[in-house]
Every structure is written in C-alpha cells, then in structure tokens.
Amino acid sequence: MARIFIIGPAHPLRGGGIVSFNERLARAFQEEGHTCEIWSFSLQYPSFLFPGKSQYSNEPAPTDLTIHTAINSIDPLNWWKVGNQIAKERPDIILVRFWLPFMGPALGTILRRVQKNKHTKIICLADNVIPHEKRPGDKIFTQYFVKSCDAFITMSEKVQRDLLTFNTNKPSDLVAHPLYDNFGEGVSKEIARDYLQLDPNEKIILFFGFIRKYKGLDLLLEAMSDPRISAAGIKLLIAGEFYENPEAYHSLIEKLQPQGRLILRTNFIPDSEIKYYLCAADAVVQPYRNATQSGVTPLSYHFEKPMLVTNVGGLPGLVPHEKVGLVCEPNASAIATAILRFYDLGEAHFLPDIKKEKIKYSWTTMVNSIVALSKQVSK
C-alpha cells in the first residue's frame, strides 16, 4: 500500500467541484487501503482575482481526512518551505491537481523541491491544460508546471490532446471522471421541490454551477425566450454563483423578458443542498460554448438526471444521445429544440440507460489507474 499526498484545494476552501473531488478521492484511496493526506492552500487566490463572494465554506470540516492548510499561491518563500516539508515526508505518490496556469509557479516550485528526495513519484491530474479563458503568461506558467511532473491523468480526450502540446514523452492515462456520490442519496422530486419551495407540477430544467462565460448561460437564456418554450410552460432554475460580472446577464434577462419563467438562485450552493437542486429538476442543461469535461455531468449521473449538453469538447462522449440525454449544437435555437425534444420523450425514457451508464464511473477505477501509472515512473 502507498502513502499518497494530494496537492490541491480542500476544506475550508469553497472551490466547488475540485474541492469535492479531492476530498472524495482521498476517501477512495483510504478505502483501498492506502494512506492519504491533502495539502491545500492557506491562500488560493488574492481577493482581487477571486470572482466569487467568498473563498471559504461554512460547512463543517471533514473529520475523516487529514488536511494541511499550507500553500500560499503568491509567496515564493512559502513554496520552498512547503516543498521542503513534503520532500522530508517522502510520500510514495503525489497527486497534484492542475486547473489554472496561475497555479503553475507555486505548484511547479513546490514539486521541484520534492523531486530532490529522489523517491516521490509526481502525477498530475489535469482538469485543464489550456484554460477556458486565456490570460498573459498562461503558456509559460503551464510549461513550468508540466516539467515538474512525472506522469499525467486526464479526464477527457480534449485535455489529453492539449497535453501533447506541452509534453510528448511522459506516461499519461485517460480516465473517466468518477461520479460525485458524496452529496448523499437522492430524494424524490416532491421532497426536493418542497424544500426549495418550487411548484411540484411545473416543468423545470436546471442550470447548475458557477456562472462563467464559457458555460453558455446566455445561450440558454436566449433559448428560454423562444416562443415554443413559452408555449410549453417550461421554467429554468439557475442555481449557482456568478464568477464574473452579473450585469450582462441581468441586462439580457431584461431584454428578453422571459415572463417569469426564470427561477434565480444565484448564490453559492452549499454541499448539503446540492441534492435538492438536482433532484428537483426534470433535466440538467449544460449549454457550454467550450468544455473539457464537466463536474456537473457525474453529479447528474449520480442523481440519475437526464442531461442536455452541447456538442463541444468532451461532453458528447459522456452523454450518449437520446439514451442518457440529448446533444445539440451550441446555439439558442438548437438548445430550445432539444429542450422540447426532452419533454416529448419524457424523463422516464432516459432512466434505464442512465442506470447502466453510471456503472462505468467508479472511484476505484480512478485510484487503481493512478497507482498503476505511478509504477511506470522510475526513480
């Protein structure tokens, strides 16, 4: 059995899917007999770079995990200190999350210090290699980070292809994003809607997660203004915090005037409430302009909700068309047509295939893949 450190955000940070993933993965390592600790951030983003309202969670700390709140993303002296600390600990494997070039200097420096112990194998779990929203320095920061890793896990073919532009000779593996099964079991639609004070009889679709431009909420708002959607009496529940200026969305809503067919819950959704939003919906819509993989997809699988996704990035490969959901082009008219098609088929049409498909996405597979990949690395 291996001693494994995960480097990435964890409680008390409120990082959404990455925090939940890291904590669930740590438990999966433990369930398979490994020891695991998480090395998280004392400062993840300077406040002026953080798009949300707060970086910290009000949820209680997990009692079954060892979490070190240690890394300051903007303090080079801290990077050396943390790197030297971890090097002395001599874990067998480091699993480091990479999702944003901004983190490249901090993580790359820490890992270079760790490499000096000539023992620890460093595996990157890459959510993105080329970011959704580009900024100066992205390529240099990413290159610096990539050179500090021994091997790579990706969760979509697009990220695997992007990785090739930075790395051509290190081992890598493509592993499906496991299901988020750490938010409790599902509840009935009636219970969920009662909790959220929603009408039990209305047609309600869900947009869930942080609101950023690449996720295409504006396309979905335009689709909701389609007269066919209005005639069908369909409502859209938007659940998630704005991670950019909300004024453009408010202006679009005012311009389109969707006539009371929007339900806005644009605040951070705590972990304890996630199941109610997913279970209250008839279907989950991901109208993305571009995507690698999405944490909303495994969340939808866990709660057995049909999905409507756009034909971008890795999304279509995760959502077999007219089996577990619908795939359409990323424009308002196509999205509106797909929403109507969903209601023509009915929610029950998708459930048998969802139950079959979700079996693929296990945490054991992810754990075993990481350990197997580490054996390809020589020290």
Backbone torsions as a table, in degrees:
resi	resn	phi	psi	omega
1	MET	NA	147.9	-173.4
2	ALA	-103.2	155.3	170.5
3	ARG	-99.4	120.9	-168.9
4	ILE	-125.1	132.9	171.8
5	PHE	-110.6	130.2	169.1
6	ILE	-97.4	126.2	173.6
7	ILE	-104.0	115.5	-178.0
8	GLY	167.0	169.9	-175.4
9	PRO	-66.2	142.6	177.3
10	ALA	-152.3	177.8	-179.4
11	HIS	-52.5	138.4	11.3
12	PRO	-91.0	12.9	177.3
13	LEU	-68.2	153.4	-174.7
14	ARG	-115.3	59.7	-171.0
15	GLY	-89.1	13.3	177.9
16	GLY	70.7	-132.0	-172.2
17	GLY	-61.8	-36.9	-176.6
18	ILE	-67.3	-41.3	177.0
19	VAL	-61.5	-48.5	-179.8
20	SER	-60.9	-41.4	-179.9
21	PHE	-62.3	-49.3	-176.7
22	ASN	-60.1	-43.2	-178.5
23	GLU	-68.9	-39.4	178.7
24	ARG	-68.6	-37.8	178.7
25	LEU	-65.5	-39.7	177.6
26	ALA	-59.6	-41.8	177.6
27	ARG	-65.2	-37.7	179.8
28	ALA	-64.3	-41.1	175.4
29	PHE	-59.3	-44.4	-178.8
30	GLN	-64.6	-39.8	179.7
31	GLU	-63.1	-28.5	179.9
32	GLU	-89.8	6.0	174.1
33	GLY	97.1	-1.1	178.0
34	HIS	-83.9	161.9	167.9
35	THR	-98.5	144.1	-174.4
36	CYS	-147.0	137.3	172.8
37	GLU	-128.5	154.0	175.3
38	ILE	-111.8	130.5	173.9
39	TRP	-107.0	107.8	-173.2
40	SER	-108.3	-165.9	-171.6
41	PHE	-105.2	134.6	165.8
42	SER	-80.4	-32.2	171.4
43	LEU	-137.9	113.3	179.7
44	GLN	-87.9	-50.5	177.5
45	TYR	-130.4	142.1	165.8
46	PRO	-59.6	147.4	-173.3
47	SER	-57.9	-33.3	-177.4
48	PHE	-73.5	-14.4	177.2
49	LEU	-97.2	-12.1	-176.1
50	PHE	-86.5	124.2	-173.6
51	PRO	-82.8	-17.2	-176.5
52	GLY	-89.4	-173.3	-176.8
53	LYS	-82.7	-34.6	-179.7
54	SER	-149.9	144.6	177.7
55	GLN	-89.2	-3.5	-169.8
56	TYR	-120.9	147.4	-177.2
57	SER	-93.2	149.9	172.1
58	ASN	-95.5	-0.8	-179.7
59	GLU	-71.2	150.4	177.7
60	PRO	-65.2	150.8	179.6
61	ALA	-69.1	142.6	176.0
62	PRO	-65.3	135.7	-176.3
63	THR	-91.5	-9.5	-175.4
64	ASP	-104.2	8.4	-176.9
65	LEU	-126.5	147.4	171.9
66	THR	-97.1	113.8	-177.6
67	ILE	-121.7	122.2	176.2
68	HIS	-99.2	117.4	177.3
69	THR	-90.1	94.2	-162.5
70	ALA	-132.7	-33.5	-165.4
71	ILE	-91.4	127.5	173.1
72	ASN	-103.9	114.8	-170.5
73	SER	-68.6	-13.0	-176.0
74	ILE	-120.7	12.9	-176.7
75	ASP	-119.3	100.3	-177.7
76	PRO	-58.5	-33.5	177.7
77	LEU	-64.2	-36.9	176.9
78	ASN	-64.4	-38.5	-178.6
79	TRP	-61.0	-43.5	178.3
80	TRP	-64.6	-44.6	-178.4
81	LYS	-60.8	-49.4	-178.7
82	VAL	-65.8	-41.7	178.5
83	GLY	-59.5	-42.8	178.9
84	ASN	-66.9	-37.9	177.7
85	GLN	-60.6	-48.3	-177.6
86	ILE	-67.3	-39.0	178.6
87	ALA	-57.6	-41.8	179.8
88	LYS	-66.9	-30.3	179.3
89	GLU	-70.4	-24.2	176.8
90	ARG	52.0	53.6	173.3
91	PRO	-63.7	154.2	178.0
92	ASP	-71.7	-39.8	-177.4
93	ILE	-135.4	136.7	164.1
94	ILE	-108.2	128.5	173.7
95	LEU	-109.2	107.4	-174.0
96	VAL	-108.1	129.0	178.2
97	ARG	-83.0	138.0	175.4
98	PHE	-133.3	119.7	-176.8
99	TRP	-135.0	-10.1	-173.8
100	LEU	-153.4	130.3	-179.4
101	PRO	-56.8	-29.8	178.9
102	PHE	-51.8	-31.9	-178.5
103	MET	-81.2	-7.9	-175.6
104	GLY	-57.0	-49.3	-179.1
105	PRO	-61.6	-45.5	-178.7
106	ALA	-64.4	-52.8	-176.1
107	LEU	-67.9	-40.6	-179.7
108	GLY	-62.5	-38.4	179.2
109	THR	-69.9	-44.4	177.9
110	ILE	-57.6	-45.3	-176.7
111	LEU	-68.6	-33.4	176.4
112	ARG	-64.6	-35.9	175.5
113	ARG	-66.2	-41.2	-179.9
114	VAL	-63.1	-38.7	-177.1
115	GLN	-57.3	-23.8	-176.7
116	LYS	-68.2	-15.7	178.7
117	ASN	-79.8	-6.5	175.1
118	LYS	57.9	23.1	-177.5
119	HIS	-129.6	-46.6	-170.7
120	THR	-74.5	131.0	175.9
121	LYS	-93.5	129.8	-171.7
122	ILE	-109.2	115.2	179.7
123	ILE	-115.4	128.2	177.0
124	CYS	-92.7	131.1	168.0
125	LEU	-101.6	104.0	-170.5
126	ALA	-95.4	113.4	173.1
127	ASP	-75.7	-43.4	175.6
128	ASN	-141.5	146.6	170.2
129	VAL	-110.3	-43.9	171.2
130	ILE	-103.6	119.4	-171.3
131	PRO	-70.8	159.3	177.0
132	HIS	-65.3	-38.7	-177.3
133	GLU	-119.1	112.6	-170.8
134	LYS	-82.8	145.3	179.6
135	ARG	-139.1	159.1	176.7
136	PRO	-59.0	140.1	177.7
137	GLY	90.5	-5.6	-175.9
138	ASP	-54.8	-48.6	-173.8
139	LYS	-66.6	-43.7	-178.7
140	ILE	-64.7	-44.8	-179.4
141	PHE	-63.7	-41.1	-179.0
142	THR	-67.9	-42.5	178.2
143	GLN	-59.5	-43.6	-179.9
144	TYR	-59.5	-43.1	179.7
145	PHE	-68.4	-48.3	-174.7
146	VAL	-57.7	-37.6	-178.1
147	LYS	-66.5	-16.9	-178.7
148	SER	-89.8	-1.4	-176.4
149	CYS	-105.2	152.9	179.2
150	ASP	-96.1	-26.9	-176.4
151	ALA	-160.8	168.9	-171.8
152	PHE	-139.9	140.3	168.0
153	ILE	-113.3	132.2	171.5
154	THR	-122.2	163.7	-177.3
155	MET	-121.3	11.2	173.2
156	SER	-153.7	154.8	179.3
157	GLU	-64.2	-33.4	-180.0
158	LYS	-63.6	-46.0	179.5
159	VAL	-65.7	-36.0	177.2
160	GLN	-61.4	-42.2	177.5
161	ARG	-66.6	-43.4	179.8
162	ASP	-60.8	-36.5	-179.9
163	LEU	-60.2	-34.9	-178.3
164	LEU	-62.3	-23.3	179.2
165	THR	-74.6	-14.1	179.6
166	PHE	-114.2	-23.0	-170.5
167	ASN	-148.8	126.7	-176.8
168	THR	-121.1	-9.3	-171.8
169	ASN	-128.8	6.0	179.3
170	LYS	-99.7	148.5	-178.7
171	PRO	-61.2	144.9	176.5
172	SER	-149.7	159.2	179.9
173	ASP	-145.2	145.1	176.7
174	LEU	-104.1	119.3	-176.2
175	VAL	-130.0	134.6	-179.0
176	ALA	-63.6	142.8	175.6
177	HIS	-61.4	120.2	-179.3
178	PRO	-67.2	164.4	179.4
179	LEU	-72.0	140.9	169.5
180	TYR	-79.1	99.1	-179.9
181	ASP	-110.6	16.7	-175.1
182	ASN	-103.2	16.7	177.8
183	PHE	-110.9	20.2	178.2
184	GLY	87.2	169.2	177.7
185	GLU	-77.3	157.8	179.3
186	GLY	-68.4	160.0	173.5
187	VAL	-120.0	167.6	179.8
188	SER	-66.5	156.4	177.8
189	LYS	-59.2	-37.3	-179.3
190	GLU	-63.6	-45.2	179.4
191	ILE	-65.3	-43.5	-178.5
192	ALA	-62.4	-44.5	-178.7
193	ARG	-70.6	-33.7	176.1
194	ASP	-64.1	-41.7	179.2
195	TYR	-61.8	-41.4	-177.4
196	LEU	-88.9	0.4	-179.2
197	GLN	58.6	50.0	176.5
198	LEU	-111.1	151.9	179.1
199	ASP	-63.7	127.4	-176.7
200	PRO	-70.6	-14.7	-172.6
201	ASN	-108.0	-2.5	-176.2
202	GLU	-83.5	157.7	172.1
203	LYS	-83.7	116.7	-175.9
204	ILE	-131.7	123.8	171.6
205	ILE	-105.7	160.1	-171.6
206	LEU	-124.5	131.9	162.5
207	PHE	-106.3	121.8	-172.4
208	PHE	-126.5	138.2	172.9
209	GLY	117.1	175.0	178.5
210	PHE	-55.8	140.9	-176.5
211	ILE	-97.5	112.2	177.9
212	ARG	-135.7	158.3	-171.3
213	LYS	-57.5	-41.5	-174.9
214	TYR	-65.5	-16.4	-179.1
215	LYS	-81.6	-6.5	167.2
216	GLY	72.1	25.8	178.4
217	LEU	-58.7	-33.9	179.1
218	ASP	-62.0	-36.0	176.6
219	LEU	-64.1	-39.5	179.6
220	LEU	-68.9	-37.6	176.6
221	LEU	-62.9	-40.6	176.5
222	GLU	-64.0	-39.7	177.7
223	ALA	-62.3	-35.8	-179.9
224	MET	-68.4	-18.4	177.5
225	SER	-86.3	-2.8	177.7
226	ASP	-64.0	130.4	-178.7
227	PRO	-56.5	-28.6	179.8
228	ARG	-67.2	-35.8	178.5
229	ILE	-68.7	-42.7	178.1
230	SER	-61.3	-44.0	-178.9
231	ALA	-64.1	-30.5	-179.3
232	ALA	-82.5	-8.1	177.6
233	GLY	71.0	31.2	-176.5
234	ILE	-89.2	137.0	177.3
235	LYS	-113.8	154.3	179.0
236	LEU	-115.8	122.7	173.3
237	LEU	-96.8	117.9	177.9
238	ILE	-104.1	113.9	-175.0
239	ALA	-124.2	106.3	179.5
240	GLY	158.1	159.0	-175.4
241	GLU	-88.0	142.6	174.7
242	PHE	-68.1	128.0	174.0
243	TYR	-110.3	25.7	171.9
244	GLU	-160.5	176.2	-177.1
245	ASN	-59.2	121.0	-176.7
246	PRO	-76.4	-10.2	-173.0
247	GLU	-59.8	-37.3	-179.9
248	ALA	-61.9	-37.0	179.5
249	TYR	-72.4	-40.9	178.1
250	HIS	-63.6	-38.9	177.8
251	SER	-65.0	-40.2	178.8
252	LEU	-65.3	-41.1	177.8
253	ILE	-62.5	-42.9	179.1
254	GLU	-63.9	-38.4	179.8
255	LYS	-69.2	-43.7	-175.9
256	LEU	-79.7	-27.1	180.0
257	GLN	46.8	70.5	-177.3
258	PRO	-72.5	14.9	168.1
259	GLN	55.1	52.7	174.6
260	GLY	72.0	14.7	-179.0
261	ARG	-95.7	10.7	175.6
262	LEU	-112.3	139.2	173.9
263	ILE	-120.5	109.8	-172.3
264	LEU	-99.8	118.5	172.2
265	ARG	-125.9	64.1	-169.8
266	THR	-90.5	54.8	172.0
267	ASN	-123.7	169.8	177.7
268	PHE	-65.8	133.3	-179.6
269	ILE	-96.2	113.4	179.7
270	PRO	-67.7	155.8	-177.0
271	ASP	-53.6	-37.1	-175.4
272	SER	-67.8	-14.5	-177.9
273	GLU	-107.3	-6.9	-174.2
274	ILE	-57.6	-42.3	-176.0
275	LYS	-60.8	-32.3	-178.1
276	TYR	-68.5	-39.7	179.6
277	TYR	-66.9	-44.6	-179.5
278	LEU	-65.8	-43.0	-175.3
279	CYS	-75.6	-20.7	178.3
280	ALA	-75.5	-21.4	-172.8
281	ALA	-85.4	153.3	169.7
282	ASP	-78.9	-37.0	-179.7
283	ALA	-155.2	159.2	178.6
284	VAL	-109.9	129.2	-176.9
285	VAL	-108.8	128.4	176.0
286	GLN	-121.0	88.9	-172.8
287	PRO	-88.5	43.5	-167.6
288	TYR	-64.7	145.6	171.4
289	ARG	-79.9	-36.9	174.0
290	ASN	-150.7	156.8	-175.7
291	ALA	-161.8	154.2	167.5
292	THR	-99.6	-88.3	165.7
293	GLN	-122.2	173.7	179.5
294	SER	-134.1	133.9	175.8
295	GLY	-68.2	-17.9	178.7
296	VAL	-69.9	-29.8	-179.2
297	THR	-64.7	-53.4	177.3
298	PRO	-63.8	-28.8	175.7
299	LEU	-64.8	-42.4	178.6
300	SER	-65.9	-40.7	177.0
301	TYR	-60.0	-44.8	-177.5
302	HIS	-58.4	-43.9	-178.5
303	PHE	-90.4	8.5	173.5
304	GLU	55.9	52.8	178.0
305	LYS	-111.2	130.1	174.7
306	PRO	-59.2	150.8	-177.8
307	MET	-122.5	145.6	169.5
308	LEU	-117.3	116.3	-177.1
309	VAL	-125.8	156.6	176.3
310	THR	-88.4	159.3	-174.1
311	ASN	-83.7	66.7	-178.9
312	VAL	-136.4	149.5	174.1
313	GLY	51.7	-136.2	-176.7
314	GLY	-89.5	0.9	-173.6
315	LEU	-63.7	-46.4	-177.1
316	PRO	-60.7	-32.5	-179.9
317	GLY	-68.3	-20.6	-179.5
318	LEU	-93.4	-13.0	-174.0
319	VAL	-129.6	83.2	178.8
320	PRO	-54.3	127.0	-171.3
321	HIS	-64.1	131.1	179.2
322	GLU	61.4	16.1	173.3
323	LYS	-113.9	-62.9	175.5
324	VAL	-103.0	-6.6	179.5
325	GLY	177.6	-158.8	-177.9
326	LEU	-129.8	144.4	177.4
327	VAL	-116.8	132.7	179.6
328	CYS	-140.8	170.0	178.5
329	GLU	-74.5	154.1	-175.3
330	PRO	-82.5	65.7	172.7
331	ASN	-143.6	158.8	-170.1
332	ALA	-61.4	-42.1	-177.9
333	SER	-64.4	-44.3	179.8
334	ALA	-65.4	-37.5	178.9
335	ILE	-65.5	-43.9	178.6
336	ALA	-60.8	-42.9	179.2
337	THR	-62.4	-40.6	-180.0
338	ALA	-66.8	-38.6	177.3
339	ILE	-60.7	-44.8	178.5
340	LEU	-64.6	-38.3	178.0
341	ARG	-63.2	-39.0	177.5
342	PHE	-58.0	-47.2	-178.6
343	TYR	-70.9	-27.5	173.3
344	ASP	-63.0	-43.5	-178.5
345	LEU	-75.7	-38.3	-179.9
346	GLY	91.1	147.1	-177.1
347	GLU	-57.8	-39.9	-176.0
348	ALA	-63.2	-25.2	179.7
349	HIS	-57.8	-34.4	-171.5
350	PHE	-91.0	-19.9	-169.4
351	LEU	-61.3	-42.6	-179.7
352	PRO	-59.0	-42.5	-179.7
353	ASP	-72.5	-33.2	176.0
354	ILE	-60.9	-44.7	-179.3
355	LYS	-62.5	-36.7	178.7
356	LYS	-72.2	-45.7	-173.0
357	GLU	-67.1	-35.6	-173.5
358	LYS	-66.3	-19.0	-179.6
359	ILE	-61.7	-27.4	-178.0
360	LYS	-63.6	-27.6	-163.5
361	TYR	-101.4	74.7	-176.0
362	SER	-105.5	150.9	176.4
363	TRP	-71.8	-29.2	177.1
364	THR	-61.6	-40.3	177.7
365	THR	-60.7	-43.3	179.6
366	MET	-63.4	-46.8	-179.8
367	VAL	-59.6	-49.2	-178.0
368	ASN	-63.9	-35.0	179.0
369	SER	-66.7	-41.3	178.7
370	ILE	-64.6	-45.1	-179.3
371	VAL	-65.7	-41.8	179.5
372	ALA	-63.8	-40.6	179.8
373	LEU	-65.0	-36.8	179.6
374	SER	-61.5	-28.4	-179.2
375	LYS	-73.3	-14.2	175.0
376	GLN	-84.0	-5.9	-178.3
377	VAL	-99.6	128.2	177.5
378	SER	-102.2	142.6	178.7
379	LYS	-125.4	NA	NA
